[in-house]
Amino acid sequence: MSNSDNKLKVEDEVEQSLYAKRQKIYPREVHGLFAWLRTSGVMALLGFYYITPWLQWDERQMLLFDLPARKFYIFGMVFWPQDFFYLTLILIVAALSLFFFTALAGRLWCGYACPQTVWTEAFLWIERKIEGSRPQQMKLDKAPWGHRKLRLKVTKHFVWVIFSLFTGITFVGYFSSIRELTTSFFQFSMGPWETFWIFFYGFATYGNAGWLREQVCMYMCPYARFQSAMIDMDTLVISYDEMRGNPRGARKKSIDPKEAGLGDCIDCTICVQVCPTGIDIRDGLQYECIGCAACIDACDDVMDKMGYEKGLIKYTTENTMMGKKTHLLRPRIILYACILAAVTVGTFYSIYTRMPLAMDVIRDRNTLYRETNDGLIENVYMLKIMNMTNEPHSYSLSVTGIENLNMLLDVVDIEVDGGEIIELPLRIQVDPDTLEQRSTKLNFNLIATDADDLYVNEAARLIGPVPLN
């Protein structure tokens, strides 16, 4: 064969590997400690997701992000766009948590709490209930199309679609009253944007959890690619003990592996069958591993049946596998933990002490100042008062910074309903002889007359003529 033929053959093999047809993975059901933890996490997270929008707090939806009104109701508190600072802090806490737990124990997020993992587990459970166990699913897919296969496939996808639509409705229910949304959905009277997002999110759930599954983790998720930057030789990862397990080989339970020259691994491939991404953990640490620990439960079960010690596959560190000492409490972990604790405490303290009242003082910039008939210098301001509580309040306003100033408001009493914003024009008049400079600082003090702990201070400037002296 010529060099050109060899080159074409290699190119064909590379192209075939790049565009190889996906082989469907049939994860085997597994039981054990980590499976129980994963199932508990799935149930808790899905329960929180689907139940929370239906809970009420002070006759309002407990968790509602009302984008048109620019109000965000969270557990009885009302947040505004001005409070996005807290969202930034929460995102920082989430990022630090990801760094901390990844450095400590690898991909805990992926294996137990990632939405892709959570919804895929739910879809797999539905699939097992309808099509049966792993061997039954494989047999069904290989069987020719008939009445039974068509019935099972249609039923499975019908349940998947219903579950996906329910997921989409719940998602939109965080941004629009879910009770009204559900009624509108069944009456076919939803708005265009609500309809779009329900079907978009439902389709994404159906496609990602029902069809793509491990493809999202292996090819679409960037976390698998940069996780190596956050782990080191002392990070807990799922590993196969080659020294103990090799050489592999099948044997009867009555055979002593040492006498047969074998390791503890009986080469049953159960660890591969339960893996949701279809990898063989015995080949070493791989980026496709999502850290779900299904292989640990499966291998421990096999070891228990064979009468061998558990832990052939386990959470361990690369240093331990190499016979070196492991340091779980190392500078990186301590630093992450301290920063995470400080930012978390600071975030919740700032939210707890947050003042649900805001005032913006905007000076009229069209005119620097004007002189009244009485010879006083007058500046005009616009007050924007935001009552970020759920109850109406009355407020008193005072301005300090210049002696004997006159404050002229168009209203006698300042009253703002809960969750409302009002704008009030305000005029400040001063004697020019009291001005020592062209720009003088003023302090605007707003306090609720029916709640002493509800107050806000805002600074502004008063502009006047240049003093003669």
N, C-alpha and C positions, 0 to 999 in steps of 0.2 A: 504494500500500500504506500502510495506517494505521500510526501509531506503535506501537500495541499489537501489530500483526502483525509489525513489525520487531523488537520486543522479544522476541516468542515465537520468531522465527527465530534470533535471536542466542542465546537460551537453549538452543534445540535444538542449535545448532552447538557450544556449550560443553559440553553434556551428552554429545554424540556424541564430542567430542575426549577427554573425561575417561574415557569408557567404551569407547573404540575397541578393536576386537579386535586382539590382538597379531599383528604380522606376523613370521613366523618368519625368523630370520637364518641364512643359510648361509655361514659364513666360508670363504673360499677358502684353500686350503693355500698357504703361502708359505715361501720358502727365503731364507736370508741370515744375516748375523752375529747379529742380534738374535733371529731364529727359532732359531738354534743355541743361543744362550745360554738362551733360554726353555725349549727342549726339554731341555737339560742340567740346568737347575734342576728341571724337572718330574720327570725320571728320578731325580735325586739325592734329592729330597724324598719321592717315592713309595717309592723303594728304602729309605730310612731308616725310613719309616713301616711298611712291610710286613715288613721283615727284622728290625728291632731286637727285637721281642718274642720272636723265636726264638733269639736269642743268649743264651748262658749265661755266668755269671761265678761262680766258686766254687760250682758245682753249684746255682746259683740263676738265675732269669731275670734278665738284666742290667738290664732296666728294668721294674719292677713296682711299681705303687701299690696295695699291699694295704690297702684301706680297712677291712675288718673287723678286721684285726690292728693297724691304725694304724701300719703300717711302710711305708716307701717306699724300695725298693732301686734305687739309681742307680749304675751302674758300680762295684760292689763296696762302696759306702758305704750305710749304713742311716740314713735320716732318720726323725724322729718328728714328731708334731704340734708339739712344742716348737720344732722347727726351721723353722716356717713363716715365720720372719723372713727366711730365705734366699729363699723363694718371693717375698716382697715385694720383695726386692732385684732378683731376676731380672725381675720384672714392671716395675720401674722402668727397668732396662736396656733392656727391650723397648720401652717407651714412648719413652725418649730416643733409641733407634735409629730409631724411626719419625719422630720430629721431625727428627732430623739428616738422614736420607736424603730425606725429603720436602722439606725446605728446600733441599737440595743439588740433587736431580734429580727432583722431583715424585713421581709415584705408582709408584716402583720396586717397592714391596711388592705393590701390586695387580697389576702386569703380570707379575711373575716368581715371587712366593712365596706369594701369598694362596691358602688352600685352595680357594676357589671357582674361581680361575683354574687351579690345578693339576689338580683333578679334572675340570673342564670340558674341559681339553686332552686328558685321557685319554679322556673320553667321545666327544669329537670324533674322535679317532684311531680308536676302535672304529667309529664311524659311517661314517667314510670307507672303512675296510677292508671293510665289509659293503655299504654302499649306493653307494660310489663317490665321485667328485669332486663339486664343487659343482654343475655343470650336471646331472650324473646324478642327484643328490639332488633337485634342483628338478623335473626331468622325472618322477622316480618319484612325487613327492608330487602332481603334477598328473594323473598317469595314473589311470584307473579301477581299482577294486579287482579284482585277479585273482590267479592262483596265484603268479606271480613276486613281486608287490608284497607279498602276504600273507606269503610265505616270508621275504623280506628284512626286513620289519618285525618279524615274530615273532622271527627270529634276533637282530636287533639288540637288542630289548628283553630277550630271554632272556640275552644276554651282559651287558647292563647290569645286570640283576637279580643275576646270579651275581657280578659284580664288586662290586656294592653290598653284597651279603651278606658277601663276603670282607672288604670294608672294615669292616663292622659287627663281624665276628668279631675282626678285628685290633684295633679300638678297645677292645672289651671285654677283649681279651687283655692290655692294659696294666694292667688292674685285677684280673684273675683269670688264673691260670696258663694260658697259651695252649695248651699241650700237652694239659692236662686238658680245657680248654674245647673244643678241636677234637674230641677223642674224644667228649665228651658231646654235642656238636652232631650228629654223625653217628649217635649212639646214641639221639637224642631224649630225653636224660636231663638237660637243663639245668635250672637253677633258674628261677623266675619273673622275677627281676630281670635275670639274664643274657639270657634270651629277649627281654624287653622292650627292653633297650638294643641288642641286636644288630639287631633289626628296626627299631627307631626310628632308629638311626644309618644303617642301610642304606637305609631309606626316605628319609631326609633327603638322603643322597648321590644316590640315584636321582632324586629330585625336583629338587634344586638344580642338579646337574650335567647331568642328562639333559633336563629340561623347562624349568626357570626360566632357567638360564644367565645371560644379560645382564640379566634382570629383577632378579636379586639385586643386581647392581652398580648398576643405575640407580635402583631404588626402595626396596630393603631395606637396603643398606649405608649407614651414616651417614658413613663416611669421605669419600665423594664430596662431601658437603655441607660439611664443615668443613675440607677440605684447603686452601681458599683462605686460611685463617687462618695456615697454615704456609709458604706460598710468597710470594715477592715478585718484583720485576721482574728480579732476577738469578738466579732459580731456573731450572735447565735443564728445559725442557718440550719436548714434541714439537710442532713448528709447521710450517706451510706458508708458504713464501716468496712472498707475494703480488706483491712488486715484480718478482720474476724469473718467476713462473709466469703471471701475467695479462698480457693477456687469453688465456683458454683457447681451445683449438680443436683439432680433429682435423686431421691433415696427414700426408703421406707423409714417409718418412725423408729423401728427397732434397730436400725443400723447406726453404729457409732461413727459420726463424721470424721473424727480424728483417725480411726483405724482405716476408714475408706479414703483418707487423704483429701477430704473435702472441708470447705468452710461451712458456716451456718446457713448460708443462702441456699435454698433448695431450688432456686430458679423457677419459681411458680409464676412469675410475672404478675402477681396480684397487685404489686405496687404500681405497675404500669397501667393495669386495667382500671384502677380507681382514680388515676390522675386526670383532672379535667382538661389539661393541655396535652395529654398523651405522651409525656416525656418519660424517660427511664432515669430515675434518680440515681441509679447505680453508675451512670456515666459521669457523675460529678455535678457540681453546681452549674446550673444553666439559667440563662436569662428568662426562659419560658416558665420557670417554676414560680408560681404565685404564692408559695408559702402556706398552702391550705392545710398541710400536715395530714392529708388523707392517706398518703403512703405510710406514715408512721402508724396510724391505727390499723391499717391492713397488715403490715409486716408484724406488728406486735401480736395480732390475732393468730397469724400463722406460726410465729415462734411459740406462742402459748400452746397451740395444738401439737406442735412437734416436741414440746417439753424442753425447749431451749430458752435461754435468757432473753428477755425482751431488750429492745434498744439497738437492734441491728441497723435500723434507720431511726434517727432521732434528731432532736435539736442539739446541736453542738457547735463548736467553733473550729475554724481551720487550724488554729494553733493546737487545740486538743487533738485533732486528727493527726497532726504531725508530731505529737508527743511533747509539745511545749506547754508551758504554763499559760493559763488564760486569765485575763484581767477584765472582768465585766465592769468594774468601777474604774474607769480610766478617764483621763482628762477630758476627752471629747464628750463622754456621757455626762460627767459632772457639769461641764460648761453648758451643754444643752439643757440639762435639768434645771440649773439655776436660772438661766435666761427664760426658759419656759414658765417656771414658777413665778418669776418676777413680772413678766408680761401678763400672765393670766390673772394674777392677783390685782395688778394695776388696772387691767381692763374691767374686771368685775367691780372693783372699787369705784372707778370713774362712772360706770353705769349706775351703781347704787347711789352715788352722791350727785348724780346728774340733776341739774336744775331744769325742770320742765317749763321754763319760761324764757323767752328770748325777746330782745328788743333791738331793732336797728334804727339808728338815728342818721337820717340822710339830710344834709344841708342843701338848700336850694343853691345850685351853682350858676343859675342864670344871672343872678345879681349878687355881687359880693356882700353888699349891705345897702340899706336905705335909711334916710333920715326922716323921722316923723315930723308932724307939725309942731310937736312939743320940743323938738331938738334932740330927741333920743335916737340912738342907733339901734336899728332893728335887723335881725337875721330871721329867716324863715326856714323851718325844718319840717321834714315829714317823718313821723314816728310809725314804724311798722312793729306791732306788738303781736307775738305768737304765744297763745295759750296752749301748751303741749300736754295738758292734762285732759281728763275726760269730763271734768266738771267746770261749770262757769265760775268766773271769779271777777271781783271788783278790785280796781287798783287805784292807788294814789301815786301821783308823779311829783317829784321835786327836782329842782335844778340848782346846783351849787357851783361855785368857782368865781363868781363876781358878786360883789355886794350890791344890794338894793336893785336887783334885776326884776323885771316884770315878765311873767309867764302868761301868755294868752292862748287858751285852748278853745276850740269850738264847742266842746262838750263840758258839762259839769262833772259827771261821773264817768269814769272809764270802765266799761264792762265788756268782757270778752267771753264768749261761749267756749265750752270745751272743744279743743281741736280746731279752733278758728284763728284767723288772722285779720286784724283790723289795721287800717291806716288812719292816722290822725295828723292834720296840719297843726303846727305849733309855731308861735312867734315869740321870740325873746327880745326884749327891749332893755337897753342899759343907758345910763348917763355916760356920754363920751369922756367926761372928766375922770371916770373911774377906770378907764382903760389905760394900762401902762405900756401896752404893746399892740401891734396891729392884729395879732392872732392870739386869742386867749382860750385856754382849755376850760371846758365845761363838763360837769359830771351830771348825767341824767340818772336819777334813781327811781326805779319803779318797784313798788311793793304791794302785795295783795292785802287788802284791808280785812279779808276773812281768813288769811293764812299767813302768819308772821314768817314762816320758813320759806315763803315763795317770794323771791325778790331777784332783781337783776340790776346791774350797774353798767352804764355805757358812756364812753367818753366821746366828745365832739369838740369842734372849734367854733368860736365866735370871731367873725372878721369885722374889724372897724377901721376907721381912719388912722393914719400915722399920728401918734401923740405929738403935740407941739413942743413939749419939753423933752 
